[in-house]
Each structure stands twice: as structure tokens, then as C-alpha cells.
Amino acid sequence: MSKGRRTSLQKALPLLRVVAACAIVAALLFWVGPVEVVENLGALPASAAAAGFAGALIAQSIGAVRLSRIARSQGLRVGGREALSISLAAVFYGLFLPAGNATGWAVRLLRLSRDEGRFGAALLVLGFDRSFATASLAAIGAAADLALGRPATVAVSVLLVAVALCAMLPAMLLGVPSTRRLLARARSARLPRWLGGKIGDLGGLETGTERGTAALATVLSLCLHVVGIAIWVVLARSLGIDVDVVVIAWVRSAAMVVALVPASVGGLGLRESASIYLLGFFGVGQADALSLSLAVFAVTVLAVGVVGGCVELWRLITSPRSVPPTRGGTPS
């Protein structure tokens, strides 16, 4: 493939994710009946939507505390307020820009490494943060699946366990001293200077607080997902979906794992398809399942993304701008 074609494909890929998300949602609406879905969402009490939105902000705050503590364990000066601003901005950019989750990752990485230029430390912090978030999500789903004991969910159990193990693998490897020494040698390896330096940074990261940080990050991750499950339960009850909390925990975990696939924006369409399929095991109608998933997306992703956009706009307006020097070395 020529360089020009490869560049064109890279530019078109983000737009294809947007098209894919819209196409999947449109197909699901056509399949289950758009009228019933619209009626369900229209009947959703404002109090339930407000409670879900408040819960989403609480979850974001818990995630910000986790990100801040992990960053501090690696010597990055990131306070809780700054971490919350980074998380909200990542949701905004990941939702409203075509590149989706990749943009959210880039925003977090740039903001974490901006002040001190420690790219390697910022990369590890972000990797740890995402590892704990994903592993705890999958672990909760696997535990719920085990509690349900349904033979039809064996494939989902395998998926959840595999995701949990794979999510924790980077953190486990970077916690092994021999792996860290190998990374540190990248500075002298036959690599481009900028790449060897970035990888080599990973070998010199702080190790003294890893165990305590890991325990705290695990607890915070579990608390975050408990809040997320509560949001699903509140919205489900408001839509007349009467299923057990364990079922909600299983469905939410599996649907969010599926939504991690970078085939759409914000997991839109993928999460809805998984929710329809999984809730069908428990007698929930397709229109009701789609209504629940769209309601969850609206209050936990779309609304949070709007807040993130407002926070990011305020940061850009109020952030001090450096004055470019003149030729004489003094400001004009």
C-alpha cells in the first residue's frame, strides 16, 4: 500500500467509527421498533435521569482520585481537581471527536506529561489507571456470572476472565524488577534516541509505593463500578425493567467490555447490541433493553461529555498564555 493511500485510510478511519456507531444504532432502532424506544425514553422520570447523572459525576470523581494517587506514586504532581479536569476533558474529546477513545487516551497522556515532560511516567500512570479500571470491571462481571451459574454464559465468563487477566498484565510485568531493568536498557539499545529515551524512562520509575497504590487503586475501582451498577439499577427500575442487581452487574460489565472495541465512538452501538443480547437471557424485551442502554449512554457519557467540554473551555479561557519574546529578548 502506498504512503498516500495509507495516510488517506488513517484519516478516514475516525470518520468510519462515527458512521459505524450511527449505523448500528439506526439498525437496532429499526429492528426493535423506534416508536417504543422513544416512548420509553420519554417516560423516563427526570429524577431518575438526574440521579444517574449525579452518580456519573461521583464515579468520575472516584476515578480522578485513583488517577491522582497513581500519578503521585510515580512523582507526578497531579492533584485531585486536575485529575478530574483531565478525566472530564478525555470524555469530551473522546465523545465529540472522531478518533473516539484514542483521543481520550492522547488527552490524558498529554495533560499528565505536560508540566514536567515525563512522558514515560505519564504513560505508565495512564496504563496503570486503565488496567485497574478494566480489570475490576471484568472481575465484577465474572463474579456476577459465577453467582448466576447460567450455562448459557460460559462464553461471556471466558471473555470476562481473559479481559481481567490481560488488563492486569502490563501492571504485573512493570512491577517485576527484571522487566524494569530490561526497559531501562532501551536507552543504550539500537533505537531512535527519542524512542529509547521514552521506553527507558519506564525503567526508572518509582517502586516504593506500588503495593499500597495498587491496593488503593483496586478499592477505588471497585467503588467506582459499584456506583456504575447503581446507576444502571436506578435507570432500569425507572423504565420498568425488574431484574436482579447481580444480573445488572453482569450485563453492565460484559456490555462495557464489548464497548472497549475501537469500532465506534464511545462504544455507541456495541454496548447497545450487547445489552439487548444479554438481557434477553432474562426475559427483557429488546425495546426495553435498548432504551436502558441508550439512557445509560445519555446520562453517563453524553451528559458527562458536555460537562467536560464546559470544563475544558473554562480551562482554555483562564489558563495563562506565555508571551512570545521579541528579538531583543524582552516582551514588546
C-alpha positions as CSV (number, residue, x, y, z in Angstrom):
1,M,0.0,0.0,0.0
2,S,1.4,3.4,-1.0
3,K,2.1,6.1,1.6
4,G,-0.7,8.3,0.2
5,R,-3.3,5.6,0.4
6,R,-2.2,4.7,3.9
7,T,-2.5,8.3,5.0
8,S,-5.9,8.6,3.5
9,L,-7.0,5.5,5.2
10,Q,-5.7,6.8,8.6
11,K,-7.7,10.0,8.1
12,A,-10.9,8.2,7.1
13,L,-10.8,5.6,10.0
14,P,-12.0,8.0,12.7
15,L,-15.0,9.0,10.5
16,L,-15.7,5.4,9.8
17,R,-16.1,4.9,13.5
18,V,-18.7,7.6,13.7
19,V,-20.5,6.1,10.7
20,A,-20.4,2.7,12.3
21,A,-21.8,3.9,15.6
22,C,-24.7,5.7,13.8
23,A,-25.4,2.8,11.5
24,I,-25.5,0.2,14.4
25,V,-27.9,2.4,16.5
26,A,-30.1,3.1,13.5
27,A,-30.3,-0.7,12.6
28,L,-31.1,-1.5,16.2
29,L,-33.9,1.1,16.3
30,F,-35.3,-0.2,13.1
31,W,-35.1,-3.8,14.3
32,V,-36.7,-3.4,17.7
33,G,-39.1,-0.6,16.8
34,P,-38.2,3.1,17.2
35,V,-41.7,4.2,18.5
36,E,-41.5,2.0,21.6
37,V,-37.9,3.1,22.4
38,V,-38.8,6.8,22.0
39,E,-41.9,6.3,24.3
40,N,-39.7,4.5,26.9
41,L,-37.1,7.3,26.9
42,G,-39.8,10.0,27.0
43,A,-41.4,8.3,30.1
44,L,-38.1,8.2,31.9
45,P,-38.6,10.4,35.1
46,A,-36.4,13.4,35.3
47,S,-35.4,12.5,38.8
48,A,-34.0,9.2,37.6
49,A,-32.0,10.9,34.9
50,A,-30.7,13.4,37.4
51,A,-29.8,10.7,39.8
52,G,-27.9,8.8,37.1
53,F,-26.1,12.0,36.1
54,A,-25.1,12.7,39.7
55,G,-23.9,9.1,40.0
56,A,-21.8,9.5,36.9
57,L,-20.1,12.6,38.3
58,I,-19.4,10.7,41.5
59,A,-17.9,7.9,39.5
60,Q,-15.7,10.4,37.6
61,S,-14.6,11.9,40.9
62,I,-13.6,8.5,42.3
63,G,-11.7,7.8,39.1
64,A,-9.9,11.1,39.4
65,V,-8.8,10.3,42.9
66,R,-7.4,7.0,41.6
67,L,-5.6,8.7,38.8
68,S,-4.2,11.3,41.1
69,R,-2.9,8.8,43.6
70,I,-1.2,6.7,40.9
71,A,0.3,9.8,39.4
72,R,1.7,10.9,42.7
73,S,3.2,7.4,43.4
74,Q,5.3,8.0,40.2
75,G,6.4,11.5,41.2
76,L,3.9,13.4,39.0
77,R,2.3,16.4,40.7
78,V,-1.4,15.9,39.8
79,G,-4.0,17.0,42.3
80,G,-7.5,15.6,42.6
81,R,-9.0,18.7,40.9
82,E,-6.6,18.5,38.0
83,A,-7.1,14.7,37.6
84,L,-10.9,15.3,37.5
85,S,-10.4,18.0,34.8
86,I,-8.3,15.6,32.8
87,S,-10.9,12.8,33.1
88,L,-13.8,15.0,32.1
89,A,-11.8,16.5,29.2
90,A,-11.0,13.0,28.0
91,V,-14.7,12.1,27.9
92,F,-15.5,15.2,26.0
93,Y,-12.8,14.8,23.3
94,G,-13.3,11.0,23.1
95,L,-17.0,11.6,22.5
96,F,-17.1,14.6,20.2
97,L,-14.0,14.0,18.1
98,P,-14.0,11.2,15.5
99,A,-11.0,9.4,16.9
100,G,-13.0,8.4,20.0
101,N,-11.2,6.5,22.8
102,A,-7.8,7.1,21.1
103,T,-8.3,10.8,21.5
104,G,-9.2,10.4,25.2
105,W,-6.0,8.5,25.8
106,A,-4.0,11.1,24.0
107,V,-5.6,13.9,26.1
108,R,-4.8,12.1,29.3
109,L,-1.2,11.4,28.2
110,L,-0.5,15.0,27.1
111,R,-2.0,16.6,30.2
112,L,-0.2,14.2,32.6
113,S,3.2,14.8,31.0
114,R,2.8,18.4,30.1
115,D,4.2,20.2,33.1
116,E,7.3,18.1,33.8
117,G,7.8,16.4,30.4
118,R,8.0,12.9,32.0
119,F,6.4,11.0,29.1
120,G,7.4,7.6,30.4
121,A,6.0,8.2,33.8
122,A,2.8,9.6,32.4
123,L,2.5,6.6,30.1
124,L,2.8,4.2,33.0
125,V,0.4,6.1,35.1
126,L,-2.2,6.0,32.4
127,G,-1.6,2.3,31.8
128,F,-1.9,1.5,35.5
129,D,-5.1,3.6,35.7
130,R,-6.7,1.9,32.7
131,S,-5.5,-1.5,33.8
132,F,-7.2,-1.3,37.3
133,A,-10.4,0.2,35.8
134,T,-10.7,-2.6,33.2
135,A,-9.6,-5.5,35.3
136,S,-12.0,-4.6,38.2
137,L,-14.8,-4.2,35.7
138,A,-14.2,-7.6,34.2
139,A,-13.7,-9.2,37.6
140,I,-17.1,-7.9,38.9
141,G,-18.7,-9.3,35.7
142,A,-17.0,-12.7,36.2
143,A,-18.1,-12.9,39.8
144,A,-21.7,-12.0,38.9
145,D,-21.6,-14.6,36.2
146,L,-20.4,-17.2,38.6
147,A,-23.2,-16.2,41.1
148,L,-25.8,-16.6,38.4
149,G,-24.5,-20.0,37.4
150,R,-26.1,-20.0,34.0
151,P,-24.7,-22.4,31.4
152,A,-25.5,-20.1,28.6
153,T,-23.0,-17.5,29.9
154,V,-19.9,-19.7,29.7
155,A,-18.5,-17.8,26.7
156,V,-19.1,-14.5,28.5
157,S,-17.3,-15.8,31.5
158,V,-14.3,-16.8,29.5
159,L,-14.3,-13.3,27.9
160,L,-14.5,-11.5,31.2
161,V,-11.8,-13.6,32.9
162,A,-9.5,-13.1,29.8
163,V,-10.0,-9.4,29.8
164,A,-9.4,-9.2,33.6
165,L,-6.1,-11.1,33.2
166,C,-4.9,-9.2,30.1
167,A,-5.8,-5.8,31.7
168,M,-3.6,-6.5,34.7
169,L,-0.7,-8.0,32.7
170,P,1.0,-4.6,32.0
171,A,1.0,-3.6,35.6
172,M,2.2,-7.0,36.7
173,L,5.1,-7.0,34.2
174,L,6.2,-3.5,35.1
175,G,6.2,-4.5,38.7
176,V,8.8,-7.2,38.1
177,P,12.4,-5.8,38.6
178,S,13.9,-7.8,35.7
179,T,11.4,-6.3,33.3
180,R,12.1,-2.8,34.6
181,R,15.9,-3.4,34.1
182,L,15.2,-4.5,30.5
183,L,13.3,-1.4,29.8
184,A,16.0,0.8,31.3
185,R,18.5,-0.7,28.9
186,A,16.5,0.7,26.0
187,R,18.4,3.9,26.3
188,S,21.6,2.1,25.0
189,A,19.8,-0.1,22.5
190,R,19.8,0.5,18.8
191,L,16.6,2.5,18.8
192,P,15.9,6.1,17.8
193,R,17.1,8.4,20.6
194,W,13.6,9.7,21.3
195,L,12.0,6.2,21.4
196,G,14.8,4.7,23.5
197,G,14.6,7.6,26.0
198,K,10.8,7.3,26.4
199,I,11.0,3.5,26.9
200,G,14.0,3.9,29.2
201,D,12.0,6.2,31.4
202,L,9.8,3.3,32.3
203,G,12.8,1.5,33.9
204,G,13.5,4.3,36.3
205,L,10.0,4.8,37.8
206,E,9.2,4.9,41.5
207,T,8.7,1.5,43.1
208,G,8.4,2.2,46.8
209,T,4.6,2.8,46.9
210,E,3.5,0.3,44.3
211,R,1.9,-2.1,46.7
212,G,-0.1,0.4,48.6
213,T,-1.0,2.3,45.5
214,A,-2.2,-0.9,43.9
215,A,-4.4,-1.8,46.9
216,L,-5.9,1.7,46.9
217,A,-6.5,1.7,43.2
218,T,-8.3,-1.6,43.4
219,V,-10.6,-0.4,46.2
220,L,-11.4,2.8,44.3
221,S,-12.0,0.9,41.1
222,L,-14.4,-1.4,42.8
223,C,-16.2,1.6,44.4
224,L,-16.4,3.3,41.0
225,H,-18.1,0.3,39.4
226,V,-20.5,-0.2,42.3
227,V,-21.7,3.4,41.6
228,G,-22.0,2.5,37.9
229,I,-24.1,-0.6,38.8
230,A,-26.3,1.6,41.0
231,I,-26.9,3.9,38.0
232,W,-28.0,1.0,35.8
233,V,-30.3,-0.2,38.5
234,V,-31.9,3.2,39.0
235,L,-32.5,3.6,35.3
236,A,-33.7,0.1,34.8
237,R,-36.3,0.4,37.6
238,S,-37.4,3.7,36.2
239,L,-38.0,2.0,32.8
240,G,-40.0,-0.8,34.4
241,I,-37.2,-3.4,33.9
242,D,-37.3,-5.6,37.0
243,V,-34.2,-7.8,37.1
244,D,-31.8,-8.7,39.9
245,V,-28.9,-6.5,40.8
246,V,-26.5,-9.4,40.1
247,V,-27.9,-9.5,36.6
248,I,-27.4,-5.8,36.1
249,A,-23.8,-6.2,37.3
250,W,-23.1,-9.0,34.8
251,V,-24.8,-7.3,31.9
252,R,-23.1,-3.9,32.6
253,S,-19.6,-5.5,32.8
254,A,-20.0,-7.6,29.7
255,A,-21.5,-4.7,27.7
256,M,-18.8,-2.3,28.7
257,V,-16.1,-4.8,27.9
258,V,-17.6,-5.2,24.4
259,A,-17.8,-1.4,24.1
260,L,-14.0,-1.2,24.5
261,V,-13.6,-2.5,21.0
262,P,-12.5,0.6,19.0
263,A,-15.1,0.2,16.3
264,S,-17.3,3.1,17.2
265,V,-17.3,6.4,19.2
266,G,-17.8,6.0,22.9
267,G,-18.8,2.3,22.4
268,L,-22.1,3.5,21.0
269,G,-23.9,0.7,19.2
270,L,-21.7,-2.0,20.6
271,R,-22.9,-1.5,24.1
272,E,-26.5,-1.5,22.9
273,S,-26.1,-4.6,20.9
274,A,-24.6,-6.5,23.9
275,S,-27.2,-5.2,26.2
276,I,-30.1,-6.4,24.0
277,Y,-28.5,-9.9,23.7
278,L,-27.5,-10.3,27.3
279,L,-30.7,-9.0,28.9
280,G,-32.7,-11.3,26.6
281,F,-31.5,-14.2,28.7
282,F,-33.7,-12.8,31.5
283,G,-36.8,-12.1,29.5
284,V,-36.2,-8.4,29.0
285,G,-37.7,-7.2,25.7
286,Q,-35.4,-5.8,23.0
287,A,-37.0,-2.3,23.1
288,D,-36.7,-2.1,26.8
289,A,-33.0,-3.3,26.7
290,L,-32.2,-0.8,24.0
291,S,-33.9,2.0,25.9
292,L,-31.9,1.2,29.1
293,S,-28.6,1.2,27.2
294,L,-29.4,4.5,25.4
295,A,-30.5,6.1,28.7
296,V,-27.2,4.9,30.4
297,F,-25.2,6.4,27.4
298,A,-27.1,9.7,27.7
299,V,-26.5,10.3,31.4
300,T,-23.1,8.7,31.9
301,V,-21.3,9.5,28.6
302,L,-23.1,12.3,26.7
303,A,-24.0,14.5,29.7
304,V,-20.6,14.0,31.3
305,G,-19.0,14.8,27.9
306,V,-20.9,18.1,27.8
307,V,-19.7,18.9,31.3
308,G,-16.2,18.0,30.2
309,G,-16.5,20.4,27.3
310,C,-17.5,23.2,29.6
311,V,-14.6,22.5,32.0
312,E,-12.1,22.3,29.1
313,L,-13.4,25.6,27.6
314,W,-13.1,27.3,31.0
315,R,-9.5,25.9,31.4
316,L,-8.5,27.2,28.0
317,I,-10.0,30.6,28.7
318,T,-8.5,31.1,32.1
319,S,-5.1,29.4,31.5
320,P,-2.2,31.9,31.4
321,R,-0.7,32.4,28.0
322,S,3.0,32.8,27.6
323,V,4.1,36.0,25.9
324,P,6.4,35.3,22.9
325,P,9.8,37.0,23.3
326,T,10.9,39.7,20.9
327,R,14.2,39.7,19.1
328,G,15.7,41.8,21.8
329,G,14.8,39.2,24.4
330,T,12.1,41.3,26.1
331,P,8.4,41.4,25.6
332,S,7.0,44.1,23.4
